[in-house]
Amino acid sequence: MQADDKDLRILVLEPYCGGSHKSFLDGLKRFPFKFKFMTFPARKWKWRMRLAAPLYAKKLHELGQRFDRILCSSFVDVATFRGLAPAWTRQVPLLTYFHENQFAYPVQAEDERDLHFSLTNLTTALASDSVAFNSLYNFSSFLAGAKKLLKSSHDMRLGDISGILDAKTRILPPGIDFSDIDAVQGHNKNQSPVILWNHRWEHDKNPEVFFRTLFKFDLRDFDFNLVVLGQSYKEIPLIFAEARKRLGHRLLHFGYARSHREYARWLKSSDIVVSTARHEFFGMAIIEAIRAGCRPLLPCRLSYPELFPKKFLYEEKEFLMRLRQEVSRKQRLSKKQAIELTERFSWDTLAPQYKKWLTNTTISKQANSYSL
């Protein structure tokens, strides 16, 4: 880091400050830059995407301050922001971090997808000087979705979108703070293997398949206990209430942990972490569980194949058999294995990549004068 990098003034715009987005911003605070965070609570995401850009532009006009960098999340409509914000914002590098993309974000039915938000993601990437995606799957699904959508654009051709975005894009996992997990005392061997669910309580995490498989295990009197963590919202899939009733005698915990330290203790108390997700752009919850020593069982799709060895992955038709094998195995990861699988995702390991990205002085010609 250059001597004057510590004086770098970075404006961070995050209209949806919750979950992984908030964890990401908390991690950025460890860098010796002068950050100014402009955030909104994590709710009403569609309105955040529609109006955050003009609102942030208005705030900057009122603020009267300048910054050396601007860092946005993909909930900011960067093209609109740069058009409405003070002129100096087009003379400093603007970086955008994609935790997700609207081309591949799950909807209940494909014909319900609002393509306006996908197009906003595309113009945001084009209007940014530098772009980072949290996984190769995220970037690949973004490009595939953009190409598919643009095939319907008739004579409105945007040229080599892949080439334009490849030139300014990098894959940069979100750093994870493992300090709470590492600080919790070691695992006491359970009499019965403990299966862990630590995902959001939403349909895209496919809880139906997970719990209905455990219902079968319970009927066959397989030996296991269950820990259910994760954030829930107003509309909770009905399978969770059914699971609490039918698997109550197996449950050690059911619900959101009151603190991150309590969350870490439950991870350390579990043996096997499972994902049945239909949607996952990265997989932070899985990585946290692996760090705690849980042996993972993950679908061979989404971001998982690029993050973990094949021996931890399953094909969909093999799920019941593979989970039964893992339960019978009764084997956690060793501390060494857990570190080897997760340390590359720690903030300490990723710090040099983030410093390089944030201190890059390149301003994209496309971002300031995009031409077809």
KACORDA-V488183 format. One record per residue. RES is the residue in one small letter. OMEGA is omega in radians with two decimals (none if undefined). Layout:
BEGIN
res = (RES,RES)
omega = (OMEGA,OMEGA)
END
This chain:
BEGIN
res = (m,q,a,d,d,k,d,l,r,i,l,v,l,e,p,y,c,g,g,s,h,k,s,f,l,d,g,l,k,r,f,p,f,k,f,k,f,m,t,f,p,a,r,k,w,k,w,r,m,r,l,a,a,p,l,y,a,k,k,l,h,e,l,g,q,r,f,d,r,i,l,c,s,s,f,v,d,v,a,t,f,r,g,l,a,p,a,w,t,r,q,v,p,l,l,t,y,f,h,e,n,q,f,a,y,p,v,q,a,e,d,e,r,d,l,h,f,s,l,t,n,l,t,t,a,l,a,s,d,s,v,a,f,n,s,l,y,n,f,s,s,f,l,a,g,a,k,k,l,l,k,s,s,h,d,m,r,l,g,d,i,s,g,i,l,d,a,k,t,r,i,l,p,p,g,i,d,f,s,d,i,d,a,v,q,g,h,n,k,n,q,s,p,v,i,l,w,n,h,r,w,e,h,d,k,n,p,e,v,f,f,r,t,l,f,k,f,d,l,r,d,f,d,f,n,l,v,v,l,g,q,s,y,k,e,i,p,l,i,f,a,e,a,r,k,r,l,g,h,r,l,l,h,f,g,y,a,r,s,h,r,e,y,a,r,w,l,k,s,s,d,i,v,v,s,t,a,r,h,e,f,f,g,m,a,i,i,e,a,i,r,a,g,c,r,p,l,l,p,c,r,l,s,y,p,e,l,f,p,k,k,f,l,y,e,e,k,e,f,l,m,r,l,r,q,e,v,s,r,k,q,r,l,s,k,k,q,a,i,e,l,t,e,r,f,s,w,d,t,l,a,p,q,y,k,k,w,l,t,n,t,t,i,s,k,q,a,n,s,y,s,l)
omega = (3.13,-3.07,-3.08,-3.12,-3.14,3.13,-3.12,-3.13,-3.06,3.06,-3.13,-3.12,-3.12,-3.11,-3.07,-2.99,3.11,3.08,-3.11,3.11,3.13,3.10,3.12,3.14,3.09,3.12,3.14,-3.07,3.13,3.14,-3.04,3.08,3.10,-3.10,2.88,-3.09,2.98,-3.03,2.97,3.12,-3.08,3.04,3.11,-2.98,-3.12,3.09,3.06,-3.12,-3.10,-2.93,-3.13,-3.08,3.12,3.12,3.09,3.11,3.12,-3.13,-3.14,3.06,-3.14,-3.07,3.11,3.11,3.06,3.14,-3.11,3.11,2.98,3.12,-3.10,2.88,-3.08,3.01,3.06,3.02,-2.97,-3.14,3.10,3.14,-3.10,3.11,-3.06,-3.06,3.09,-3.03,-3.09,-3.12,3.10,-3.13,3.09,-3.14,3.07,-3.09,3.10,3.11,-3.14,2.97,-3.11,3.00,-3.04,3.05,-3.06,3.14,-3.00,2.99,-3.11,3.09,-3.02,-3.13,3.06,-3.07,3.11,-3.04,3.09,-3.11,3.06,3.12,3.06,3.05,-3.12,-3.13,3.04,3.12,3.14,-3.08,3.13,3.09,3.13,-3.06,3.04,3.04,-3.07,3.09,3.07,3.09,3.12,-3.13,-3.11,3.13,3.05,-3.13,-3.13,3.13,3.14,3.14,-3.14,-3.13,-3.07,3.05,-3.14,-3.01,3.10,-3.07,3.14,-3.05,-3.12,3.09,-3.04,-3.13,-3.12,-3.13,-3.14,-3.08,3.09,-3.05,-3.07,-3.03,3.00,3.06,-3.03,-3.13,3.05,3.11,3.13,3.08,-3.10,-2.98,3.13,-3.14,-3.12,-3.07,-3.11,-3.13,-3.08,-3.05,2.97,-3.02,-3.14,3.04,3.07,3.12,-3.10,3.10,-3.06,2.90,-3.13,-3.12,3.02,-3.14,-3.12,-3.02,-3.07,3.06,3.01,-3.13,3.14,-3.11,-3.12,-3.04,-3.14,3.02,3.11,3.04,3.11,3.11,-3.11,3.13,3.12,3.06,3.00,-3.10,3.07,2.93,-2.97,2.99,3.13,3.10,3.05,-3.08,3.08,-3.09,-3.08,-3.14,-3.12,3.09,-3.04,-3.09,-3.14,3.09,3.11,3.14,-3.14,-3.13,-3.03,-3.11,-3.11,-3.13,3.11,-2.96,2.98,3.11,-3.14,3.11,-3.09,3.10,-3.05,3.14,3.12,3.09,3.08,3.07,-3.14,3.13,3.12,3.05,-3.13,-3.14,-3.09,-3.08,-3.04,3.05,-3.01,2.94,3.00,-2.94,2.93,-3.11,3.06,3.11,3.09,3.13,-3.07,-3.11,3.10,-3.13,3.10,3.13,3.11,3.10,3.13,3.08,3.12,3.07,-3.04,2.97,-2.90,3.13,-3.13,3.14,3.11,-3.09,-2.96,-3.12,3.13,-3.06,-2.98,3.11,-3.05,-3.08,3.12,-3.06,3.12,2.95,-2.99,-3.09,-3.11,-2.93,-3.10,-3.13,-3.09,3.11,3.09,3.11,-3.13,3.09,3.14,-3.10,3.14,-3.05,3.05,3.01,3.00,3.12,3.13,3.13,-3.12,3.14,-3.13,-3.11,-2.97,-2.98,3.13,3.11,-3.13,3.11,-3.12,-3.13,-3.07,-3.04,-3.14,3.13,3.13,3.11,3.13,-3.13,-3.06,-3.10,3.11,-3.06,-3.08,3.03,-3.06,3.07,3.12,-3.06,-3.07,3.11,-3.10,-3.14,-3.14,none)
END
